[in-house]
Amino acid sequence: MVATREQLPQLTPEEYFAWEEQQEVKHEYFDGEVYAMSGGTQNHSRVGGRLFSLVDLHLDNSECVVLTSDARVKIQESEKYVYPDVSVTCDERDRETPQFITHPCLIVEVLSPSTVRAASAFAEAYDRGNKFELYRRSTSLREYALVSADKIAIDLHRKDDLNRWQSIYFRAGDTVELESISLTFPIERVYRGIEF
């Protein structure tokens, strides 16, 4: 999804929450400014839905909560709220904040297909760079997955025990390992029935 800045006066987080409840589209919040999130494509929706289903089914009997792109993640030690495609929290502190979570262990972003070239290039650069820099502030985040919607590809960034980020690239025929939630699956499960 692509963000477009709204021409509004600076809002506090509380004003943002109240204002957004009245809106028809979702908005991310960055230090007082709000950005409208544009819709995605069928492939984007299907890939995100498949990942959500895989993770939700896997964590069905756990204390962890799996959230869709309708749930906000607050970037720790900031006034920034974003909407990843899938997020997982196993932290009890997140039960105290119904409008957002702050302590995810896994975040998944589905990259916009290249059919909308200019907007897609911006969105992918944002998800790969700026958004990842924001997410890295999270002390709880263990993995950040960037999932392509126009080819079989998942780029996974994983934090090791020394708090260093490593990148792992999964392609057709690979088995994806999400260590943060102890889930392993063939990458093709995410892309079943999807045409590129």
C-alpha positions as CSV (number, residue, x, y, z in Angstrom):
1,M,0.0,0.0,0.0
2,V,1.1,3.6,-0.7
3,A,0.8,6.5,1.7
4,T,-0.2,10.0,0.7
5,R,0.1,12.9,3.1
6,E,-3.2,14.5,4.2
7,Q,-3.4,18.3,4.4
8,L,-4.4,18.6,8.0
9,P,-3.2,20.6,11.0
10,Q,-0.9,18.7,13.4
11,L,-2.8,16.2,15.5
12,T,-2.0,14.6,18.8
13,P,-2.2,10.8,18.9
14,E,-5.5,11.1,20.7
15,E,-6.9,13.5,18.1
16,Y,-5.6,11.1,15.4
17,F,-7.4,8.1,16.9
18,A,-10.7,10.0,17.2
19,W,-10.4,11.5,13.7
20,E,-9.5,8.2,12.0
21,E,-12.5,6.4,13.4
22,Q,-14.6,8.7,11.2
23,Q,-12.6,8.1,8.0
24,E,-13.3,5.6,5.2
25,V,-9.6,4.7,4.6
26,K,-6.7,4.0,7.0
27,H,-4.1,6.5,7.9
28,E,-0.6,6.1,9.3
29,Y,0.6,8.7,11.8
30,F,4.0,10.3,11.9
31,D,4.7,12.9,14.6
32,G,1.5,14.8,14.1
33,E,1.0,14.3,10.4
34,V,-1.3,11.7,8.9
35,Y,-0.9,9.7,5.6
36,A,-3.8,8.0,3.8
37,M,-3.1,4.4,2.8
38,S,-4.2,3.5,-0.7
39,G,-5.7,0.1,-1.4
40,G,-3.7,-2.9,-2.8
41,T,-4.3,-5.3,-5.6
42,Q,-5.9,-8.8,-5.6
43,N,-2.5,-10.4,-5.4
44,H,-1.5,-8.2,-2.5
45,S,-4.7,-9.1,-0.6
46,R,-4.4,-12.8,-1.3
47,V,-0.7,-13.1,-0.3
48,G,-1.4,-11.1,2.9
49,G,-4.5,-13.2,3.6
50,R,-2.6,-16.5,3.1
51,L,0.2,-15.4,5.4
52,F,-2.3,-14.3,8.1
53,S,-4.1,-17.6,7.8
54,L,-0.9,-19.7,8.1
55,V,0.3,-17.8,11.1
56,D,-3.1,-17.6,12.8
57,L,-3.7,-21.3,12.5
58,H,-0.2,-22.1,13.7
59,L,-0.7,-19.9,16.8
60,D,-4.3,-20.9,17.5
61,N,-3.7,-22.4,20.9
62,S,-1.0,-19.9,22.1
63,E,-1.0,-16.7,24.0
64,C,0.1,-14.8,20.9
65,V,-2.2,-12.6,18.9
66,V,-2.1,-12.4,15.1
67,L,-3.3,-9.1,13.6
68,T,-4.2,-8.0,10.0
69,S,-3.5,-4.7,8.3
70,D,-6.5,-3.2,10.2
71,A,-4.3,-3.1,13.4
72,R,-1.8,-0.4,14.2
73,V,1.7,-0.9,15.5
74,K,3.2,2.0,17.5
75,I,6.9,2.5,17.0
76,Q,8.5,2.3,20.3
77,E,9.8,5.6,21.8
78,S,8.1,7.7,19.1
79,E,4.7,9.1,18.0
80,K,4.5,7.0,14.9
81,Y,1.7,4.5,14.2
82,V,1.8,2.2,11.1
83,Y,-0.3,-0.6,9.6
84,P,1.7,-3.6,8.6
85,D,0.0,-6.3,6.6
86,V,0.4,-8.9,9.4
87,S,1.8,-8.5,12.9
88,V,2.2,-10.9,15.8
89,T,2.5,-10.0,19.5
90,C,3.0,-12.4,22.4
91,D,3.5,-9.6,24.9
92,E,0.9,-9.1,27.6
93,R,1.5,-5.4,27.6
94,D,-0.2,-5.2,24.2
95,R,-3.5,-6.3,25.8
96,E,-3.7,-3.0,27.6
97,T,-3.8,-0.9,24.5
98,P,-6.8,-1.8,22.3
99,Q,-6.1,0.8,19.6
100,F,-2.5,-0.5,18.8
101,I,0.3,-2.8,19.8
102,T,3.8,-1.8,20.7
103,H,5.7,-5.1,21.2
104,P,5.4,-7.2,18.1
105,C,7.8,-10.2,17.6
106,L,7.0,-10.5,13.9
107,I,5.9,-8.0,11.2
108,V,5.1,-8.8,7.6
109,E,4.8,-6.3,4.8
110,V,3.5,-7.4,1.4
111,L,5.2,-5.4,-1.3
112,S,3.0,-3.8,-3.9
113,P,3.1,-5.4,-7.3
114,S,5.1,-3.7,-10.0
115,T,2.0,-3.0,-12.2
116,V,1.8,0.5,-10.6
117,R,5.4,1.3,-11.3
118,A,6.0,4.8,-9.7
119,A,3.8,4.2,-6.6
120,S,5.1,0.7,-6.3
121,A,8.8,1.8,-6.4
122,F,8.1,4.3,-3.6
123,A,6.2,1.8,-1.5
124,E,8.8,-0.9,-1.8
125,A,11.6,1.5,-1.0
126,Y,9.6,2.8,2.0
127,D,9.0,-0.8,3.3
128,R,12.6,-1.9,2.7
129,G,14.2,1.2,4.1
130,N,12.4,3.8,6.1
131,K,9.8,1.5,7.6
132,F,12.4,-1.1,8.5
133,E,14.5,1.6,10.2
134,L,11.4,2.5,12.3
135,Y,10.6,-1.2,13.1
136,R,14.2,-1.8,14.2
137,R,13.6,0.5,17.2
138,S,11.4,-2.2,18.6
139,T,13.1,-4.2,21.3
140,S,10.6,-7.1,20.9
141,L,10.8,-7.4,17.1
142,R,12.6,-10.6,16.1
143,E,11.7,-10.9,12.4
144,Y,10.6,-8.5,9.6
145,A,9.4,-10.2,6.4
146,L,9.0,-8.5,3.1
147,V,6.8,-10.6,0.8
148,S,6.5,-10.0,-2.9
149,A,3.1,-10.0,-4.5
150,D,4.4,-10.2,-8.1
151,K,6.8,-13.2,-7.8
152,I,7.6,-16.0,-5.4
153,A,10.0,-14.2,-3.0
154,I,10.2,-13.6,0.7
155,D,13.0,-11.5,2.2
156,L,13.3,-12.1,5.9
157,H,15.3,-9.9,8.3
158,R,16.0,-11.6,11.6
159,K,17.6,-10.3,14.7
160,D,20.1,-12.6,16.3
161,D,20.9,-13.0,20.0
162,L,23.5,-10.2,19.7
163,N,20.9,-7.8,18.3
164,R,22.4,-7.9,14.8
165,W,20.1,-8.1,11.8
166,Q,20.7,-10.9,9.3
167,S,18.9,-11.2,5.9
168,I,17.6,-14.5,4.5
169,Y,16.1,-14.8,1.1
170,F,13.5,-17.4,0.3
171,R,12.6,-18.2,-3.3
172,A,10.6,-20.9,-5.2
173,G,11.2,-24.3,-3.8
174,D,12.4,-23.0,-0.4
175,T,11.1,-23.7,3.0
176,V,10.4,-20.6,5.0
177,E,11.4,-20.6,8.6
178,L,9.9,-18.0,11.0
179,E,11.9,-18.6,14.1
180,S,10.1,-15.9,16.1
181,I,6.9,-18.0,16.1
182,S,8.4,-21.5,15.4
183,L,6.7,-21.8,12.0
184,T,8.0,-23.6,9.0
185,F,6.2,-23.9,5.6
186,P,6.9,-24.3,1.9
187,I,7.0,-20.9,0.3
188,E,4.5,-22.1,-2.4
189,R,1.7,-22.2,0.3
190,V,1.7,-18.4,0.2
191,Y,1.4,-18.3,-3.6
192,R,-1.0,-21.1,-4.3
193,G,-3.3,-20.3,-7.2
194,I,-1.8,-16.8,-7.7
195,E,-0.9,-15.8,-11.3
196,F,1.8,-13.3,-12.0
